[in-house]
Amino acid sequence: MSNAAADSFVRLVEIVAKLRTPEGCPWDREQTLQSLAHYVLEEAYEVVDAIERDDMADLREEIGDHIFEGVFLAQIAAERDLFDVSDSLAAVGQKLVRRHPHVFQPDGTVHDADSKQRAPSADAALSRWNTLKAQERGARGTTHTVLGGISRSLPALLRAFKIGTRAAEVGFDWERSEHVVDKIEEEVAELRETLVDNEADIGRAEEEMGDLLFAIANLARKLGIEPETALRKANDKFTRRFEAMEMDIQKSGKTMKDLSLTELEDAWQVVKRQQSSQ
């Protein structure tokens, strides 16, 4: 298996390098680190989607696409004499050994199963990882802050979740989930105040909406719910119900635009009852 994986990876690196040559693909040759950024995110989301659908055939392909994006980025970096994919692989390998002292000895060999160096729990292992990460940043002269290193490119809801998690790790948190609900109700009231005659002070409304969403992300964290996953599931549920409602209306010989809001709501409730009973 190891040899097969190595051979396949080398083959992928060779293919990507060839695509970037003059006799390769014009589109691939035009790509830059910046132009590939959104493809990297897109492929990551498609991996997550396959996992959530429990589609292993699709997951196999999406993992390959995700790895391809990393190889593509490394190829462009290599062409600029910055680093190549072997440097990236070596770096992550060294980091994994370095930040798992509860698994690996400094020379890379594994601790005995009964070694006192073993982490007693997943939480202890994560704490050790974060401590070592902070130490490494300090050694490089990088100023360490509690919220440092949380990528701004993360989906905003997920970033809010991570920000709240980091703040909570140093004790800056609500004591109880109910207190976050109180904060959410406070933010809803403040958002309501921005509404005047069905119009809103957009600048203030945007700020209050952001505060509300941030509080909701933190309630999810307190409840042990990953908000990005919860919202994706809600999106999927709404889509299923909406499309079922649309199909029912089409079968009646009408279109959705033919119906009043009251009629649409009635059709929605029918579908909701049907799917809730399944």
N, C-alpha and C positions, 0 to 999 in steps of 0.2 A: 504493500500500500504506500509506504514512504517513497519508494522509487517511482511508482506511478505518479504520485503527487508532484514529485520533483520534476519528472519529465514533462508533465502537463504544464507546470508553471513555466519552465524554460521555454516550451513551445509557445505559450501565450506571450511571453516577453519578446520572443523573436517575431511573432506576428505583428505585434504593436510597433516594434522598431521598423519593420518592413513597410507598414502602412504610412509611416512618417517620411519615407524616402521619396525622391522625385518620381520614381516609378510606382509609388503607392497610391493612396487615395487623396484626392484634392481636399475633401472635407476634413479628413484627419490631419492633414498637413497644416490646415488653417487654424486649428484649435490652439488655445493658450491655457495657462493655468486658470485664468479668470473665466474664460468661456466655458470651461468644464465644471466650474463650481456647482452650478445648478443641476448638472447631470449627476454629480456625486450625491446630492441630496435626494434627487428623484429616485435613484437606484436604491438608496438606503430605505426610502419609504416603501418601495416595491418589495424589498426583502421583508419588512415588517408586515406588509399586507399579506404576503404568502404565508407567513407564520400564523397570523390571526385567522386566516382561512383554512389552516392546517392542510395546505396543498403542497405536499412534499415534492411533487414533480416540478411545480412552479418554483418552489424554494430553491431546488437544485440549480435551476437556470438563473434565478435572481442573484444567488450568491456568486455565481460566475460573473455576472454583469458587474456586481459591486467590486469584485476583485479586479476586473478589467479596468475600472475607472482608476483604481490606485496605481496599477501598472502604467496606464496612460499618463497620469500626472508625473510619475517618476521618470518616464521616458522623456517628457518635455524638459524636466529638470536636468536630466543627463545631457541633453543636447546643449544646455546652457552651462555645462560644466559645474553644476551645483552639487549634485549627488545622483546616484542611480538607485534602482530598486533593491539591490543587494545591501546598500547602506541603510535603507529604510527597514529592511527585514532584520539586519543585524541590530539596529537601534532598538526595535521593539522587543527582540529577543533578550537583549541585555537588560532592558527596563523591566521586563517580566521577572527575570531572575533576581534583579536588584530589589524590586518591590515586593517580592515574596520570600523574605528571609525565614518565614515560618514553613516554607517548603524546600527552598534551595539553600545550600551552603554557598559561600562566596565563589567557590570554583565551579558551581553549577550542578554539583551532585546533590541528590535528594536526601533530606534528613531521614533518619529512621522513624518508623511509625510512632514509637514511644518517646521521641525526643521532646524535651521541654521547650524547644523552639517552636513546636507546632502551635498554631492558633487554635484556641478553644472553641471559637464560634465564627460565623460569617461576619458578625458585627466587629469582632476583635480583628479579623483579617482586614476589613475595610478601614478601620481606624489606623492600623499599622501602615497600610498603603498611603492614606492621606498624610500621615505624619512624615513618612519618607519623602513623599512628593513635596511637602513644604520645605523639608531640609534641603532637598536638591535645588529648589528654587533659590533658597537662601545662599547656598554655596556658589551659585552662578551670579549672585549679586542682584537677583530679581526680587523686588519688594513683594513680600507675601501679604496678601489681604484675604480676609475670609471669603469674599466673593470673587476673588481673582481666579481666572482660568475658566469661568463659565462663559462659554462661547456666545457671542451676540448673534450668531447665525442660527442658533437653535430656534425652533418654533416658539413663539412668544409664551404660549401657555406652559410648555415644557420648561422654558427658561425660568418662568415665575416659580414653578415647582422646585427647581433646583436652587434658586435663590433662597426660597423659604427654608429648604432643607439645610443649607449651609448656615443660615442665620440661627436656626434652631439648635444646631450642633454646639453653638457657643452660648446657648441659653436665652437667646432673643426670640421668644415665641409666646403664643397664647398658652395659658395653662390647660385649658379644656377646649374641646371641639365646639361646645356651645358658645364659647366666647367669640369664636370665629364667625358663627352664625349671627351673633349680635353685630359684629363688624360688617357683615354682608348686608344686614338690614339697614344699618347706618348709611352704607354706600348707596343702597337703592334709594333711600330717602333723599340723599344729596343729588343723585341723578334725576330724581323726580322734580326737584326744585329747579332744574335747568329747563324744564319743559314749560312753555308759555303758549297757550292757544295752539297746542299741537305742533309747535315749532320749538326748536332748541337753540340755545347759545352753543354753537358747534364746538368752539374752543373749550368751553367749560365742560360740556357734555362728554367730549372725548376724554378729558382728564378724569372725570368721575367714572366713566365706563371702564377706563384702564384700572382705576382703583378697585372697582367692583370685580373685574376679572381676576385681578391679583389676589383679592381676598378669597374668591372661589377656588383658585388654584391651591391656596394654603389650607382651605377646608378639606380639599381632596387629600392633601398630604397628611393632615391630622387623622383622616379616616383610613389611611393606608391605600388610597386609590391613586393610580397614575392618571392625571387629568387628560393627557393627550389620548391615551387609550380609551378612556371613558367617553370623550367627545367623538372619537372616531366611531365608536359603537352607536352613539346617539345619532350620528350622521347616517350610518348604515340603516338604522331602524327607521328613521324618518324617510329615507329614500325608498325603502321597501314599501312602506305604507302609502307614500305619495304615488308611486308607480302603480300600486294595486288600485288605488282610487282612480287614477287616470284611466286604467284599463276598464274598470267598471263603467265609468262615464262614457267611454268610447263604445262599449257594447250596447249602451242605451241609445246610440245614434247621435249623441251630443258631443260637444267639446267642453273643456273646462271653462272656456271663456263664455259659454252660453249660460252658465250657472251663476246665481247670485252667491254672495259670501255665505249666506245662511245655508243654501243648498250644498255648497262645497263643504261646509262644516258638518252637515248631516252625513254626507258621503264619507267624510273622514272618520266620523264616529263609527260608521258601519264597518269600515275596514279595520279600525282599531279594535273593535270587539271581536272580529273574526280572527285577527292575528293573535290577540291576547289569549284566545281560547285554544289555540293550536299547541 
